[in-house]
Amino acid sequence: MTTCGCNEFDPVLNRRDWLRQSAAGFGYLALAGLLNADAGSARATDLAGGNPLAPREPHFAPRARRVIFLFMHGGPSQVDTFDYKPLLERDHGKPLPFAKPRVFSAQTGNLLKSPFKFRQYGQSGAWVSELFPHLAERVDDLCIINGMHGSNSRHGGALLELHTGSDTFVRPSMGSWITYGLGTENQDLPGFITICPTLTHGGVNAYSSAFLPAVYAATALGNAGISSDQAKIPFIVNSEGTPRDVQRIELDLVRQLNNDNLAATGPDSTLESRINSFELAFRLQTAAPELQDLGREPESMHKLYGLDNPATVNFGRQCLMARRFVEQGVRFVQVTHSYKWDQHENLKADHSRNALEVDRPIAGLLTDLKARGLLDDTLVLWGGEFG
């Protein structure tokens, strides 16, 4: 298979594309206006020094109250996972019957069927690859969307387009917009958390708040380069053992100094966000350690998420943490499986390994959410920047 420049952004941008993508920015301004329009003076007060993460009423009664985004970095192959192509079975080995569209790689060989078997499952009769035997058992809880496509053929641009809606300009991420518009339900925890986020192909831009106040950026637990058992909220432990009442006095003094600075220099969203982050960190010292302690979960729950298997334990921990966070009112949790799905060769072996790592934990997450009544109002997204 021809090797591509996976770390590059698409440099081709003609005048028409530039105008189209620039115009998309006005959509973000309109969205900000819609989110802000009905909140009136209360919303203005929140942003001007009140509580920017206070829960806010949406414009309509939604079914979903929270989101878990399971991001498969690298791009799982759609024709090997959930998009069964019977014509590929029929025409395996034949040349492509039409001209290949313009892509950055050269013309390749003949049509190739998936090396994985597909079956229909559940009352829906949805086709699922043999890669996901556990998830196939939950197929009637899934809505499989095979009609989506992107405009960028490189990982960096496609990843940003998926997370922010733009591969050209730095925009707030999905979780930032949602937290900005709706706030969060637990003021002792961040509204947006990302667990083991990717370090490449856009990195922090995939979960940043861009031009929104910094308080709407994600709180990162670890990164893709470390094991999930080390993925903790940083600097949350009171390592010096300062009494809590003394911490409160210190924090009040820092807040007063910062407020004096704001009064002298004018509005500063970065400083306002820093003030709020200090307050949140103070509250997190009580709430976070207990939430991050998976030892509080029974053995049956560890098995459900695959924590008893070396192949699934790393991603299983991430999924279990995600459930614990949304259960306590966190609005948006992003879980990343990185960077493993970019198979230019060895697809059968590598996709088999990748699917093994995530299949049981994701099925366990759906089972757990449903048993707790959380699946009714939790939107669980699964996908990659391609596929």
RAKA-V803502 format. One line per field, one symbol per residue. ss: DSSP state (h for helix, s for strand, l for the rest). phi: phi as a letter, one per 40 degrees, with the letter a starting at -180 (. if undefined). psi: psi as a letter, one per 40 degrees, with the letter a starting at -180 (. if undefined). A space follows every 10 residues. Layout:
BEGIN
ss=???
phi=???
psi=???
END
This chain:
BEGIN
ss=llllllllll llllhhhhhh hhhhhhhhhh hhhhhhhllh hhhhhhhlll llllllllll lllllsssss sslllllhhh lllllhhhhh llllllllll llllllllll lllllllsss sllllssssh hhhhhhllhh hlllllllll llllhhhhhh hhhhllllll lllhhhhhhh hhllllllll lsssslllll llhhhhllll lllhhhllss sllllllhhh llslllllll lllhhhhhhh hhhhhhhhhh hhhhhlllhh hhhhhhhhhh hhhhhhhhhh hhlhhhllhh hhhhllllll llhhhhhhhh hhhhhhhlll lsssssslll llllllhhhh hhhhhhhhhh hhhhhhhhhh hlllhhhsss sssllll
phi=.ccbcccccc ccaccccccc cccccccccc ccccccdccf cccccdcchc bcbccbccca ccccbabbbc ccchgccccb bbbcbccccc bdgccccacc ccbcbcdbcc cbcccbcbac bgccgccbcc cbcccccbcc cbbcbbccab bbcbddcccc cccbgabbbc bccdcccccc cbgacbccbc cbbbbfccbb fhfcccbccf ccdccccccc bgaccbcccb cbccfccccc gcdcccdccc cccccccccc ccccbgdacc ccccdccccc ccccdcccdc ccccccccdc cccdcgccbd cbccccdccc cdcccccchc cabbbbbbbb ccccafdccc cccccdcbdc ccccccccdc ccgcccbbcb bbibcbg
psi=ihhigdeiih ehgidddddd dddddddddd dddddddeda ddddddeeeb heehiihiei hidheihhhh hghdghhdee ceghgddddd eheiiheihh ihieiihaai ihiieiiiii iaddfihhie dgddddeede eihhheeiii eheidddddd dddeehedih iiiddddddd deaieheeii dhhhhfiiei fdbdeefieb eiideeiihh haieeiieee gihifehgde fhiddddddd dddddddddd ddddeihhdd dddddddddd dddddddddd degeeeiidd ddddefeehd dedddddddd dddddddeeh dhhhhhhige egheifdddd dddddddddd dddddddddd deedddfhhh hhiadi.
END
